[in-house]
């Protein structure tokens, strides 16, 4: 079975587990399952993976400072989100990394480097969850609702944002989401460079102006600055030189 075929089967199987197939699709898949032992094994593996992760998460969350985690970073999608199967598949694929992250949080080990050691630093939180992203996180093509998503971010961040302004080099934005950090709106704009997800984040929290700076942390290239009461950050696992050039272009266009 090719990788593409297996991924297609996994998407259909996760949709089946989530009850998202219509009657015809469900009947067709169940007919395949009746005839294909390897497909049945894959279905059970996905079901078991989900059950195992839920058990691991429950145990870890009981021990983790959950209230602090929720207060630190609460997520809300600005417009309609990605299909549920994509989230479930990504969650299963990233489960081991997320468990490790929760263990680290509960044990008091938070940052990817001493320079990001401050637990109140929103940039550190972004760096943590970026470790779970894949090229599918922001989609293969721009979201159909991208214009609406950017308009919502523009209003909440009081910063003009549109596809033309956010296009840099050969990259165009794929998705835009509204998050929240300690009560302040945090906008995230997603790009994909080849197969690598890149996030451009803007936090409106009255941050004091700071000069442009770029560096590497645990495999990520990171550029950040603050201006006009807003903090800016571009992050991705691409060469630092390229990310720096992209970040400077975004800085010129957005602040």
GUKOL-379785 format. One line per field, with one value per residue (C-alpha): x, y, z. Coordinates in steps of 0.001 Angstrom, whole numbers, always signed. Layout:
N
x [X:...]
y [Y:...]
z [Z:...]
***
This chain:
255
x [+0:+1375:+1745:-926:-3379:-2783:-3311:-6587:-7705:-6736:-8770:-11797:-11327:-11012:-14140:-15833:-14728:-15999:-19364:-18874:-19543:-22950:-24972:-23634:-20000:-20389:-21954:-19178:-16457:-18082:-18203:-14468:-13822:-15688:-13383:-10057:-8337:-5518:-8046:-9774:-6425:-5771:-9174:-8450:-4996:-6485:-9181:-6632:-4303:-7085:-8077:-4467:-3832:-7001:-5891:-2420:-3818:-6250:-3437:-1140:-3816:-4709:-1138:-580:-1433:-4407:-5829:-2538:-2390:-5897:-5201:-1968:-3316:-6962:-7712:-10653:-10845:-11833:-13954:-14982:-12129:-10452:-12456:-12650:-10887:-7841:-7653:-8139:-5514:-3071:-3745:-2998:+144:+1337:+274:+3695:+5014:+2016:+2344:+5996:+4982:+2442:+4967:+7409:+4801:+3790:+7418:+8218:+10320:+8830:+11084:+13082:+16123:+17224:+16438:+12757:+12657:+10104:+6791:+4869:+6372:+3734:+6423:+7526:+4002:+3873:+7196:+5862:+2738:+4531:+6336:+3014:+2373:+2708:+2358:-1327:-2035:-2520:-3834:-2549:-4339:-5578:-8699:-11887:-12673:-9239:-10591:-13115:-10523:-8087:-10826:-11675:-8017:-7626:-10500:-9408:-5732:-6427:-3863:-4544:-4168:-5031:-3667:-1721:-98:+824:+2311:+6098:+8565:+6819:+4650:+973:-1076:-3066:-5114:-5751:-6930:-7731:-6221:-6068:-3154:-3769:-6885:-5171:-6048:-3356:-3571:-1916:-1399:-186:+2140:+3691:+7216:+7684:+6496:+7261:+4608:+5459:+3416:+3243:+1802:+661:-290:-2146:-1255:+437:+3901:+6768:+8556:+11588:+14046:+13949:+15853:+16310:+17798:+17427:+15803:+15556:+15472:+13175:+14194:+12493:+12237:+10440:+9883:+7343:+5864:+2783:+1606:+1800:+4239:+5194:+6759:+7599:+8606:+9338:+11834:+13536:+17019:+17442:+18618:+15438:+13128:+14899:+14332:+10642:+10213:+11803:+9470:+6465:+7729:+7907:+4326:+2647:+4671]
y [+0:+3429:+6184:+8235:+5299:+4609:+8276:+8269:+5127:+6650:+9770:+7648:+5391:+8311:+9854:+6486:+6384:+9935:+9098:+11616:+9378:+9501:+6301:+5462:+6069:+4058:+1132:+1139:+1212:-1550:-3709:-3126:-3918:-7210:-8245:-6699:-7998:-5447:-2607:-4028:-4166:-526:+480:-1269:+317:+3799:+3064:+1678:+4643:+7060:+5121:+4857:+8561:+9497:+7386:+8918:+12439:+11848:+10662:+13532:+16187:+15036:+15847:+18925:+22494:+22506:+25811:+27513:+25873:+27037:+30542:+30663:+29854:+29363:+28620:+29755:+29364:+32649:+31089:+27523:+25200:+22305:+19085:+17049:+14060:+16197:+17234:+13686:+12246:+15007:+14480:+10767:+11400:+14027:+12143:+11108:+14655:+16082:+13584:+14555:+18233:+17654:+15667:+18545:+21063:+19064:+18535:+22216:+21956:+24364:+25944:+25050:+26939:+29234:+32393:+31338:+30232:+32793:+30953:+34158:+34609:+34022:+33367:+30366:+28959:+29367:+27557:+24677:+24046:+24575:+21295:+19532:+21144:+19381:+20591:+19593:+21890:+24900:+22913:+22329:+25390:+28647:+28342:+29340:+31558:+33210:+36659:+36489:+35100:+37925:+40536:+39200:+39296:+42830:+44005:+42228:+43138:+46643:+45910:+45932:+42373:+40998:+38376:+40845:+42518:+39145:+37664:+37502:+36164:+33111:+32423:+33260:+32800:+29562:+30000:+32637:+31905:+33915:+32573:+34091:+34461:+35683:+37490:+39212:+38439:+36438:+36144:+33260:+33263:+30023:+29502:+26384:+26594:+23419:+20906:+23046:+24945:+28526:+30647:+34433:+35500:+38901:+39588:+42768:+43257:+46635:+45124:+47601:+48277:+46072:+45744:+43011:+39898:+36473:+33276:+29482:+27419:+23608:+23362:+26360:+29612:+32443:+36163:+38605:+42279:+44576:+47828:+49921:+47816:+44577:+41703:+39956:+36559:+34394:+30784:+27687:+24890:+26537:+28053:+31065:+33246:+32607:+33085:+36327:+37654:+36670:+38245:+41529:+41667:+41084:+43702:+46266:+45458:+45084:+47004]
z [+0:-941:+1651:-145:-155:+3527:+4384:+2433:+4261:+7611:+6872:+5992:+9009:+11435:+9933:+10457:+14093:+14571:+12993:+10198:+7178:+5560:+5204:+1753:+2675:+5863:+3998:+1397:+4036:+6084:+2957:+2490:+6145:+5793:+2937:+3975:+7106:+6903:+6794:+9886:+11649:+10737:+12101:+15397:+15566:+15157:+17738:+20207:+19630:+20442:+23576:+24769:+24279:+26116:+29072:+29028:+28768:+31644:+33904:+32982:+33190:+36693:+37723:+35548:+36624:+34272:+35432:+34650:+31230:+30376:+31617:+29628:+26214:+25253:+21621:+19523:+15769:+14139:+11411:+10603:+11491:+9739:+9299:+12491:+10925:+10252:+13892:+15146:+12801:+13685:+17383:+17109:+15079:+17552:+20650:+21840:+21493:+23329:+26169:+26513:+26552:+29332:+31354:+31025:+32075:+35136:+36106:+35753:+32569:+30085:+27577:+24488:+25748:+28532:+26578:+26515:+30141:+31325:+31721:+31116:+27649:+24974:+22401:+24404:+24361:+20586:+20259:+22352:+20304:+16971:+17697:+17005:+13623:+10256:+6677:+6875:+9818:+7560:+4578:+1069:-313:+1227:+3351:+1483:+4476:+4533:+3682:+6517:+8917:+8149:+8442:+11901:+12950:+11614:+13776:+16954:+16605:+15241:+12540:+8779:+7490:+4070:+1684:-452:+2550:+4049:+890:+1244:-1290:-2793:+261:+695:+3873:+4119:+7305:+9956:+13483:+16565:+19784:+23245:+25637:+29184:+28019:+25079:+21435:+19659:+15889:+14064:+10305:+8769:+5825:+4300:+2878:+866:+3451:+6500:+8490:+9427:+11827:+11947:+15296:+16559:+20180:+21105:+24749:+25109:+24766:+25014:+21724:+21134:+18273:+15654:+16744:+15165:+16550:+16610:+19375:+19319:+15548:+15062:+13466:+15371:+14656:+16935:+17584:+19249:+18040:+18727:+21663:+19700:+19806:+16569:+15959:+12941:+13599:+11546:+10992:+8031:+7653:+9922:+7048:+5063:+8036:+8923:+5403:+5520:+8955:+7890:+4904:+7165:+9595:+6804:+5793:+9181:+11730]
***
